[in-house]
């Protein structure tokens, strides 16, 4: 079974919308929930503070997903069913794949690190 690694990044629009909704929940927490629960005191006040803190955390995460340069997203592993190709038929196909990979590298579409990883993967299949 072959295994693929895929990373997923939510859309900027969806994350930005989540951030805006989060801001609304922070404001609700600050101006409605905390004042209402502070009169009751005790655990009710803790609820108001917790509400606002969770809303702030969700808001920060959504804006980071939308605008963070270093955010990559969660990694998903996909298992593919099927038999591996026989090693005898991998030779000519591997040559084509290595040539295509070299062309992608020369065109600047693949980084040096990606090139080395993929090259090692193709050679490992031989």
DATARA-V757264 format. One record per residue. N is the residue number from 1. SS is DSSP state (A for helix, B for strand, O for the rest). BURIAL is I if it has 24 or more other C-alpha atoms within 12 Angstrom, else O. D_FIRST is the distance of its C-alpha to the first C-alpha in Angstrom with 1 decimal. Layout:
[[N	SS	BURIAL	D_FIRST] [N	SS	BURIAL	D_FIRST]]
//
This chain:
[[1	O	O	0.0] [2	B	O	3.8] [3	B	O	6.5] [4	B	O	9.9] [5	B	O	13.3] [6	B	O	16.0] [7	B	O	19.5] [8	O	O	21.9] [9	O	O	25.7] [10	O	O	28.1] [11	O	O	30.6] [12	A	O	33.9] [13	A	O	35.9] [14	A	O	34.2] [15	A	I	34.4] [16	A	I	38.0] [17	A	O	39.0] [18	A	I	37.5] [19	A	I	39.7] [20	A	O	42.7] [21	A	O	42.3] [22	A	I	41.9] [23	A	I	45.2] [24	A	O	46.8] [25	A	I	45.6] [26	A	I	47.0] [27	A	O	50.3] [28	A	O	50.4] [29	A	I	49.8] [30	A	I	52.5] [31	A	O	55.1] [32	A	O	54.6] [33	A	I	52.5] [34	A	I	53.9] [35	A	O	57.5] [36	A	O	57.3] [37	A	O	55.7] [38	A	O	57.9] [39	A	O	60.9] [40	A	O	59.3] [41	O	O	58.3] [42	O	O	56.2] [43	A	O	52.7] [44	A	O	53.2] [45	A	O	53.7] [46	A	O	50.6] [47	A	O	48.7] [48	A	I	50.2] [49	A	I	49.2] [50	A	O	45.7] [51	A	I	45.4] [52	A	I	46.4] [53	A	I	44.3] [54	A	O	41.1] [55	A	I	42.0] [56	A	I	42.6] [57	A	O	39.2] [58	A	I	37.4] [59	A	I	39.6] [60	A	I	38.9] [61	A	I	35.1] [62	A	I	35.3] [63	A	I	37.5] [64	A	I	35.3] [65	A	I	32.3] [66	A	I	34.5] [67	A	O	36.4] [68	O	O	34.8] [69	O	O	33.9] [70	O	O	31.6] [71	O	O	29.7] [72	O	O	26.0] [73	O	O	24.7] [74	O	O	22.1] [75	B	O	18.5] [76	B	O	15.9] [77	B	O	12.2] [78	B	O	10.1] [79	B	O	6.6] [80	B	O	5.7] [81	O	O	5.3] [82	O	O	6.1] [83	O	O	6.6] [84	O	O	7.1] [85	O	O	10.8] [86	O	O	13.4] [87	A	O	15.1] [88	A	O	18.4] [89	A	O	17.7] [90	A	O	16.3] [91	A	O	19.9] [92	A	O	21.8] [93	A	O	19.1] [94	A	I	18.7] [95	A	O	22.5] [96	A	O	22.7] [97	A	O	20.2] [98	A	I	22.2] [99	A	O	25.4] [100	A	O	24.3] [101	A	I	23.3] [102	A	O	26.7] [103	A	O	28.4] [104	A	O	26.9] [105	A	O	28.1] [106	A	O	31.5] [107	O	O	31.8] [108	O	O	31.2] [109	O	O	28.2] [110	O	O	25.9] [111	O	O	27.2] [112	A	O	27.5] [113	A	O	25.0] [114	A	O	22.4] [115	A	I	23.3] [116	A	O	22.9] [117	A	O	19.5] [118	A	I	18.0] [119	A	I	19.9] [120	A	O	18.5] [121	A	O	14.9] [122	A	I	15.9] [123	A	O	17.8] [124	A	O	15.1] [125	O	O	13.0] [126	O	O	16.2]]
//
